[in-house]
Amino acid sequence: MTKPGKNQSIEELRQELSRIIDLYENSKINYQKLDAEWNIESVNKYWLKSLGYSWDEVVGKPFETLLSKESKNVFRDNQQSLI
């Protein structure tokens, strides 16, 4: 990974973006992106595979709908500190 600089070419930036997308999509770690309302905006392939969901089942849904009752309470109690 190169350090961004003002002399970096468009092609170098495209390559860097491609590496970042590949890391997100193909990582063996569950990644999710939530919007400001705590809805699932995107997840990576491993997230879907390891949790047994399809893209359509989760994207756009509130994150907390995937949590157990106990986890929902913890999540709600700590939402402000996660911002």
C-alpha positions in Angstrom: 0.0 0.0 0.0 1.4 3.3 -1.0 1.1 6.6 0.9 -1.2 9.0 -1.0 0.5 12.1 -2.2 -0.2 15.0 -4.5 1.9 13.4 -7.3 0.0 10.2 -7.3 -1.4 9.4 -10.7 -5.0 8.6 -11.5 -4.0 5.1 -12.4 -2.1 4.6 -9.1 -5.2 5.8 -7.2 -7.4 3.4 -9.2 -5.1 0.5 -8.3 -5.1 1.5 -4.6 -8.9 1.7 -4.6 -9.0 -1.7 -6.3 -6.8 -3.2 -3.5 -9.0 -1.6 -0.8 -12.2 -3.0 -2.4 -10.5 -6.4 -2.7 -9.5 -6.4 0.9 -13.0 -5.5 2.0 -14.8 -8.0 -0.3 -12.4 -11.0 0.1 -11.3 -10.7 3.8 -12.0 -13.6 6.1 -13.4 -11.2 8.6 -17.0 -10.1 8.8 -17.3 -6.4 7.7 -20.5 -4.4 7.5 -21.2 -0.8 6.8 -24.0 0.9 8.6 -25.7 4.2 7.7 -26.5 7.0 10.1 -29.8 5.3 11.1 -28.0 2.0 11.9 -29.3 0.2 8.8 -27.0 -2.2 7.0 -25.6 -0.4 4.0 -23.3 -3.2 2.8 -21.6 -6.4 4.0 -18.7 -8.4 2.6 -18.9 -11.9 1.1 -17.5 -13.6 4.2 -20.1 -11.9 6.4 -22.9 -13.4 4.2 -21.3 -16.8 4.1 -20.5 -17.1 7.8 -23.8 -15.8 9.0 -25.9 -17.6 6.3 -27.7 -14.6 4.8 -28.2 -13.4 1.3 -27.5 -9.8 0.3 -31.2 -9.1 -0.2 -32.0 -10.4 3.3 -29.8 -7.9 5.1 -29.0 -4.8 3.1 -31.3 -1.9 4.0 -32.5 -3.7 7.2 -31.9 -2.3 10.7 -28.7 -3.8 12.2 -30.4 -4.6 15.5 -32.9 -7.0 13.8 -30.0 -9.4 13.5 -29.2 -9.3 17.2 -30.4 -11.5 20.1 -32.6 -9.8 22.7 -29.6 -9.4 25.1 -27.4 -8.0 22.4 -30.1 -5.6 21.3 -30.2 -4.2 24.8 -26.4 -3.8 24.9 -26.5 -2.2 21.5 -29.2 0.3 22.4 -27.5 1.2 25.6 -24.2 1.9 23.8 -25.3 3.4 20.5 -24.3 7.0 21.4 -20.8 5.9 22.4 -20.4 4.2 19.0 -20.9 7.4 17.0 
